[in-house]
Amino acid sequence: MKKLLVFVALLSLLLPGCNRTLVDTTWAYKYADINGVGTVEVSSWTDYENSDMIQIKASDGTVYLTHSVNVVLRTK
């Protein structure tokens, strides 16, 4: 039992440093408010693991690449 507790404690210290996604969540957004552009209907969006950039593909086919501080993704 003591070995298990030590293992769990050690694992909890090492996992945050490995920078891996343990739980993958999918977020569905219908609209994006983009600074300088306005509100667009979202077809798909992608964020990048090692960057603050976000790519948004609008329902009309236009692709926007911008910094994440310039975008608000929303469902309504």
N, CA, C and O atoms as CSV, one atom per row, in Angstrom:
chain,resi,resn,atom,element,x,y,z
A,1,MET,N,N,0.824,-1.192,0.000
A,1,MET,CA,C,0.000,0.000,0.000
A,1,MET,C,C,0.871,1.261,0.000
A,1,MET,O,O,0.569,2.238,-0.684
A,2,LYS,N,N,1.938,1.221,0.766
A,2,LYS,CA,C,2.831,2.371,0.852
A,2,LYS,C,C,3.521,2.620,-0.494
A,2,LYS,O,O,3.726,3.768,-0.890
A,3,LYS,N,N,3.879,1.529,-1.197
A,3,LYS,CA,C,4.517,1.672,-2.505
A,3,LYS,C,C,3.553,2.300,-3.509
A,3,LYS,O,O,3.963,3.104,-4.346
A,4,LEU,N,N,2.280,1.936,-3.428
A,4,LEU,CA,C,1.278,2.502,-4.323
A,4,LEU,C,C,1.125,4.006,-4.097
A,4,LEU,O,O,1.028,4.771,-5.057
A,5,LEU,N,N,1.103,4.429,-2.841
A,5,LEU,CA,C,0.986,5.853,-2.531
A,5,LEU,C,C,2.196,6.634,-3.027
A,5,LEU,O,O,2.058,7.745,-3.538
A,6,VAL,N,N,3.368,6.059,-2.877
A,6,VAL,CA,C,4.589,6.709,-3.363
A,6,VAL,C,C,4.548,6.814,-4.881
A,6,VAL,O,O,4.915,7.843,-5.448
A,7,PHE,N,N,4.102,5.749,-5.538
A,7,PHE,CA,C,4.003,5.755,-7.001
A,7,PHE,C,C,3.024,6.819,-7.479
A,7,PHE,O,O,3.336,7.561,-8.410
A,8,VAL,N,N,1.851,6.910,-6.868
A,8,VAL,CA,C,0.847,7.899,-7.256
A,8,VAL,C,C,1.365,9.310,-7.007
A,8,VAL,O,O,1.146,10.198,-7.831
A,9,ALA,N,N,2.036,9.527,-5.905
A,9,ALA,CA,C,2.593,10.849,-5.605
A,9,ALA,C,C,3.666,11.224,-6.626
A,9,ALA,O,O,3.702,12.361,-7.096
A,10,LEU,N,N,4.529,10.289,-6.968
A,10,LEU,CA,C,5.585,10.546,-7.939
A,10,LEU,C,C,4.994,10.788,-9.327
A,10,LEU,O,O,5.449,11.669,-10.057
A,11,LEU,N,N,4.001,10.019,-9.678
A,11,LEU,CA,C,3.350,10.177,-10.969
A,11,LEU,C,C,2.667,11.541,-11.080
A,11,LEU,O,O,2.716,12.174,-12.135
A,12,SER,N,N,2.041,11.988,-10.014
A,12,SER,CA,C,1.368,13.291,-10.040
A,12,SER,C,C,2.364,14.438,-10.158
A,12,SER,O,O,2.018,15.504,-10.667
A,13,LEU,N,N,3.576,14.238,-9.703
A,13,LEU,CA,C,4.595,15.273,-9.842
A,13,LEU,C,C,5.192,15.291,-11.240
A,13,LEU,O,O,5.573,16.350,-11.738
A,14,LEU,N,N,5.276,14.131,-11.877
A,14,LEU,CA,C,5.921,14.041,-13.180
A,14,LEU,C,C,4.981,14.320,-14.353
A,14,LEU,O,O,5.429,14.827,-15.381
A,15,LEU,N,N,3.703,14.006,-14.228
A,15,LEU,CA,C,2.778,14.181,-15.344
A,15,LEU,C,C,2.622,15.622,-15.820
A,15,LEU,O,O,2.589,15.845,-17.030
A,16,PRO,N,N,2.526,16.599,-14.943
A,16,PRO,CA,C,2.400,17.965,-15.460
A,16,PRO,C,C,3.608,18.403,-16.282
A,16,PRO,O,O,3.469,19.257,-17.158
A,17,GLY,N,N,4.757,17.856,-16.032
A,17,GLY,CA,C,5.953,18.229,-16.773
A,17,GLY,C,C,6.057,17.592,-18.138
A,17,GLY,O,O,6.853,18.046,-18.960
A,18,CYS,N,N,5.287,16.563,-18.411
A,18,CYS,CA,C,5.410,15.879,-19.696
A,18,CYS,C,C,4.607,16.568,-20.791
A,18,CYS,O,O,4.775,16.244,-21.966
A,19,ASN,N,N,3.738,17.514,-20.431
A,19,ASN,CA,C,2.992,18.333,-21.396
A,19,ASN,C,C,2.192,17.493,-22.380
A,19,ASN,O,O,2.205,17.754,-23.583
A,20,ARG,N,N,1.506,16.503,-21.876
A,20,ARG,CA,C,0.644,15.652,-22.695
A,20,ARG,C,C,-0.812,15.889,-22.304
A,20,ARG,O,O,-1.116,16.168,-21.144
A,21,THR,N,N,-1.684,15.777,-23.262
A,21,THR,CA,C,-3.098,15.908,-22.994
A,21,THR,C,C,-3.620,14.570,-22.501
A,21,THR,O,O,-3.558,13.571,-23.218
A,22,LEU,N,N,-4.131,14.549,-21.286
A,22,LEU,CA,C,-4.656,13.313,-20.727
A,22,LEU,C,C,-6.120,13.125,-21.076
A,22,LEU,O,O,-6.569,11.998,-21.284
A,23,VAL,N,N,-6.860,14.205,-21.142
A,23,VAL,CA,C,-8.271,14.144,-21.471
A,23,VAL,C,C,-8.513,15.071,-22.653
A,23,VAL,O,O,-8.265,16.274,-22.576
A,24,ASP,N,N,-8.995,14.500,-23.736
A,24,ASP,CA,C,-9.273,15.298,-24.922
A,24,ASP,C,C,-10.743,15.682,-24.925
A,24,ASP,O,O,-11.621,14.820,-24.914
A,25,THR,N,N,-11.000,16.971,-24.941
A,25,THR,CA,C,-12.376,17.445,-24.990
A,25,THR,C,C,-12.617,18.125,-26.325
A,25,THR,O,O,-11.729,18.789,-26.862
A,26,THR,N,N,-13.781,17.964,-26.843
A,26,THR,CA,C,-14.150,18.594,-28.100
A,26,THR,C,C,-15.138,19.707,-27.800
A,26,THR,O,O,-16.167,19.485,-27.162
A,27,TRP,N,N,-14.821,20.879,-28.255
A,27,TRP,CA,C,-15.670,22.038,-28.031
A,27,TRP,C,C,-16.272,22.454,-29.357
A,27,TRP,O,O,-15.549,22.690,-30.325
A,28,ALA,N,N,-17.587,22.545,-29.406
A,28,ALA,CA,C,-18.281,22.959,-30.618
A,28,ALA,C,C,-18.790,24.385,-30.441
A,28,ALA,O,O,-19.544,24.674,-29.512
A,29,TYR,N,N,-18.375,25.263,-31.333
A,29,TYR,CA,C,-18.810,26.649,-31.296
A,29,TYR,C,C,-19.495,26.982,-32.606
A,29,TYR,O,O,-19.096,26.494,-33.664
A,30,LYS,N,N,-20.521,27.809,-32.539
A,30,LYS,CA,C,-21.285,28.163,-33.724
A,30,LYS,C,C,-20.853,29.506,-34.306
A,30,LYS,O,O,-20.924,29.710,-35.518
A,31,TYR,N,N,-20.407,30.418,-33.450
A,31,TYR,CA,C,-20.037,31.765,-33.898
A,31,TYR,C,C,-18.680,32.171,-33.327
A,31,TYR,O,O,-18.254,31.686,-32.278
A,32,ALA,N,N,-18.016,33.071,-34.047
A,32,ALA,CA,C,-16.766,33.652,-33.582
A,32,ALA,C,C,-16.834,35.157,-33.778
A,32,ALA,O,O,-17.164,35.637,-34.862
A,33,ASP,N,N,-16.523,35.889,-32.730
A,33,ASP,CA,C,-16.396,37.341,-32.819
A,33,ASP,C,C,-14.912,37.641,-32.986
A,33,ASP,O,O,-14.127,37.443,-32.059
A,34,ILE,N,N,-14.531,38.115,-34.158
A,34,ILE,CA,C,-13.131,38.372,-34.481
A,34,ILE,C,C,-12.926,39.876,-34.562
A,34,ILE,O,O,-13.636,40.565,-35.295
A,35,ASN,N,N,-11.952,40.390,-33.807
A,35,ASN,CA,C,-11.649,41.825,-33.825
A,35,ASN,C,C,-11.266,42.257,-35.236
A,35,ASN,O,O,-10.441,41.617,-35.888
A,36,GLY,N,N,-11.861,43.332,-35.695
A,36,GLY,CA,C,-11.569,43.868,-37.010
A,36,GLY,C,C,-12.363,43.232,-38.128
A,36,GLY,O,O,-12.346,43.733,-39.252
A,37,VAL,N,N,-13.065,42.128,-37.849
A,37,VAL,CA,C,-13.834,41.428,-38.875
A,37,VAL,C,C,-15.319,41.457,-38.541
A,37,VAL,O,O,-16.149,41.783,-39.388
A,38,GLY,N,N,-15.644,41.114,-37.303
A,38,GLY,CA,C,-17.034,41.026,-36.877
A,38,GLY,C,C,-17.384,39.598,-36.495
A,38,GLY,O,O,-16.512,38.802,-36.149
A,39,THR,N,N,-18.668,39.288,-36.561
A,39,THR,CA,C,-19.142,37.960,-36.200
A,39,THR,C,C,-19.230,37.086,-37.441
A,39,THR,O,O,-19.803,37.485,-38.455
A,40,VAL,N,N,-18.656,35.889,-37.351
A,40,VAL,CA,C,-18.724,34.928,-38.449
A,40,VAL,C,C,-19.295,33.618,-37.922
A,40,VAL,O,O,-19.142,33.290,-36.745
A,41,GLU,N,N,-19.951,32.880,-38.798
A,41,GLU,CA,C,-20.457,31.562,-38.445
A,41,GLU,C,C,-19.316,30.562,-38.658
A,41,GLU,O,O,-18.705,30.521,-39.726
A,42,VAL,N,N,-19.042,29.762,-37.632
A,42,VAL,CA,C,-17.884,28.872,-37.631
A,42,VAL,C,C,-18.229,27.530,-38.265
A,42,VAL,O,O,-19.194,26.871,-37.880
A,43,SER,N,N,-17.421,27.144,-39.240
A,43,SER,CA,C,-17.515,25.808,-39.818
A,43,SER,C,C,-16.597,24.861,-39.051
A,43,SER,O,O,-16.986,23.748,-38.698
A,44,SER,N,N,-15.356,25.328,-38.796
A,44,SER,CA,C,-14.393,24.571,-37.982
A,44,SER,C,C,-13.362,25.546,-37.434
A,44,SER,O,O,-13.213,26.664,-37.927
A,45,TRP,N,N,-12.654,25.097,-36.403
A,45,TRP,CA,C,-11.609,25.928,-35.820
A,45,TRP,C,C,-10.493,25.042,-35.302
A,45,TRP,O,O,-10.717,23.878,-34.967
A,46,THR,N,N,-9.290,25.595,-35.237
A,46,THR,CA,C,-8.119,24.862,-34.781
A,46,THR,C,C,-7.257,25.787,-33.946
A,46,THR,O,O,-7.007,26.930,-34.327
A,47,ASP,N,N,-6.801,25.287,-32.803
A,47,ASP,CA,C,-5.779,26.015,-32.060
A,47,ASP,C,C,-4.510,25.176,-32.108
A,47,ASP,O,O,-4.559,23.968,-32.344
A,48,TYR,N,N,-3.399,25.814,-31.888
A,48,TYR,CA,C,-2.108,25.158,-32.031
A,48,TYR,C,C,-1.483,24.955,-30.657
A,48,TYR,O,O,-1.513,25.851,-29.813
A,49,GLU,N,N,-0.920,23.780,-30.440
A,49,GLU,CA,C,-0.420,23.362,-29.133
A,49,GLU,C,C,0.687,24.271,-28.603
A,49,GLU,O,O,0.693,24.603,-27.417
A,50,ASN,N,N,1.606,24.671,-29.444
A,50,ASN,CA,C,2.755,25.464,-28.991
A,50,ASN,C,C,2.652,26.926,-29.406
A,50,ASN,O,O,3.668,27.606,-29.552
A,51,SER,N,N,1.422,27.414,-29.597
A,51,SER,CA,C,1.241,28.777,-30.067
A,51,SER,C,C,-0.057,29.344,-29.506
A,51,SER,O,O,-0.921,28.603,-29.038
A,52,ASP,N,N,-0.179,30.658,-29.560
A,52,ASP,CA,C,-1.403,31.330,-29.141
A,52,ASP,C,C,-2.276,31.689,-30.339
A,52,ASP,O,O,-3.229,32.457,-30.205
A,53,MET,N,N,-1.959,31.142,-31.497
A,53,MET,CA,C,-2.708,31.427,-32.713
A,53,MET,C,C,-3.920,30.502,-32.807
A,53,MET,O,O,-3.915,29.389,-32.281
A,54,ILE,N,N,-4.953,30.987,-33.485
A,54,ILE,CA,C,-6.154,30.194,-33.722
A,54,ILE,C,C,-6.570,30.399,-35.172
A,54,ILE,O,O,-6.529,31.514,-35.692
A,55,GLN,N,N,-6.971,29.306,-35.817
A,55,GLN,CA,C,-7.436,29.354,-37.198
A,55,GLN,C,C,-8.923,29.039,-37.211
A,55,GLN,O,O,-9.353,28.021,-36.667
A,56,ILE,N,N,-9.698,29.901,-37.825
A,56,ILE,CA,C,-11.143,29.736,-37.887
A,56,ILE,C,C,-11.558,29.670,-39.347
A,56,ILE,O,O,-11.218,30.547,-40.142
A,57,LYS,N,N,-12.299,28.619,-39.694
A,57,LYS,CA,C,-12.852,28.510,-41.037
A,57,LYS,C,C,-14.326,28.862,-40.943
A,57,LYS,O,O,-15.095,28.188,-40.257
A,58,ALA,N,N,-14.710,29.920,-41.635
A,58,ALA,CA,C,-16.095,30.383,-41.622
A,58,ALA,C,C,-16.937,29.503,-42.539
A,58,ALA,O,O,-16.410,28.791,-43.393
A,59,SER,N,N,-18.243,29.562,-42.352
A,59,SER,CA,C,-19.147,28.736,-43.154
A,59,SER,C,C,-19.135,29.137,-44.633
A,59,SER,O,O,-19.528,28.341,-45.487
A,60,ASP,N,N,-18.691,30.358,-44.947
A,60,ASP,CA,C,-18.584,30.776,-46.347
A,60,ASP,C,C,-17.260,30.362,-46.990
A,60,ASP,O,O,-17.022,30.658,-48.160
A,61,GLY,N,N,-16.397,29.678,-46.232
A,61,GLY,CA,C,-15.123,29.183,-46.761
A,61,GLY,C,C,-13.931,30.061,-46.452
A,61,GLY,O,O,-12.797,29.659,-46.712
A,62,THR,N,N,-14.148,31.248,-45.906
A,62,THR,CA,C,-13.055,32.146,-45.556
A,62,THR,C,C,-12.313,31.599,-44.347
A,62,THR,O,O,-12.931,31.131,-43.390
A,63,VAL,N,N,-10.981,31.657,-44.394
A,63,VAL,CA,C,-10.154,31.178,-43.294
A,63,VAL,C,C,-9.478,32.367,-42.636
A,63,VAL,O,O,-8.854,33.188,-43.308
A,64,TYR,N,N,-9.605,32.457,-41.311
A,64,TYR,CA,C,-8.993,33.533,-40.532
A,64,TYR,C,C,-7.943,32.931,-39.617
A,64,TYR,O,O,-8.210,31.952,-38.921
A,65,LEU,N,N,-6.756,33.508,-39.614
A,65,LEU,CA,C,-5.691,33.113,-38.707
A,65,LEU,C,C,-5.340,34.338,-37.878
A,65,LEU,O,O,-4.935,35.366,-38.422
A,66,THR,N,N,-5.495,34.232,-36.570
A,66,THR,CA,C,-5.274,35.383,-35.707
A,66,THR,C,C,-4.815,34.917,-34.335
A,66,THR,O,O,-4.856,33.727,-34.024
A,67,HIS,N,N,-4.383,35.857,-33.529
A,67,HIS,CA,C,-4.003,35.567,-32.152
A,67,HIS,C,C,-5.267,35.297,-31.341
A,67,HIS,O,O,-6.315,35.882,-31.614
A,68,SER,N,N,-5.177,34.431,-30.362
A,68,SER,CA,C,-6.358,34.018,-29.601
A,68,SER,C,C,-6.993,35.154,-28.796
A,68,SER,O,O,-8.170,35.068,-28.447
A,69,VAL,N,N,-6.241,36.218,-28.493
A,69,VAL,CA,C,-6.844,37.337,-27.760
A,69,VAL,C,C,-7.787,38.150,-28.645
A,69,VAL,O,O,-8.559,38.964,-28.139
A,70,ASN,N,N,-7.733,37.939,-29.952
A,70,ASN,CA,C,-8.588,38.668,-30.886
A,70,ASN,C,C,-9.888,37.948,-31.200
A,70,ASN,O,O,-10.672,38.423,-32.022
A,71,VAL,N,N,-10.134,36.799,-30.556
A,71,VAL,CA,C,-11.290,35.969,-30.907
A,71,VAL,C,C,-12.073,35.590,-29.663
A,71,VAL,O,O,-11.507,35.273,-28.617
A,72,VAL,N,N,-13.400,35.633,-29.807
A,72,VAL,CA,C,-14.294,35.075,-28.792
A,72,VAL,C,C,-15.140,34.024,-29.506
A,72,VAL,O,O,-15.917,34.356,-30.400
A,73,LEU,N,N,-14.993,32.766,-29.118
A,73,LEU,CA,C,-15.807,31.689,-29.685
A,73,LEU,C,C,-17.035,31.523,-28.795
A,73,LEU,O,O,-16.922,31.522,-27.569
A,74,ARG,N,N,-18.210,31.383,-29.414
A,74,ARG,CA,C,-19.434,31.273,-28.628
A,74,ARG,C,C,-20.428,30.353,-29.309
A,74,ARG,O,O,-20.331,30.076,-30.504
A,75,THR,N,N,-21.386,29.888,-28.523
A,75,THR,CA,C,-22.407,28.972,-29.047
A,75,THR,C,C,-23.671,29.678,-29.460
A,75,THR,O,O,-24.431,29.139,-30.263
A,76,LYS,N,N,-23.931,30.876,-28.939
A,76,LYS,CA,C,-25.149,31.622,-29.279
A,76,LYS,C,C,-24.817,32.964,-29.854
A,76,LYS,O,O,-25.719,33.728,-30.198
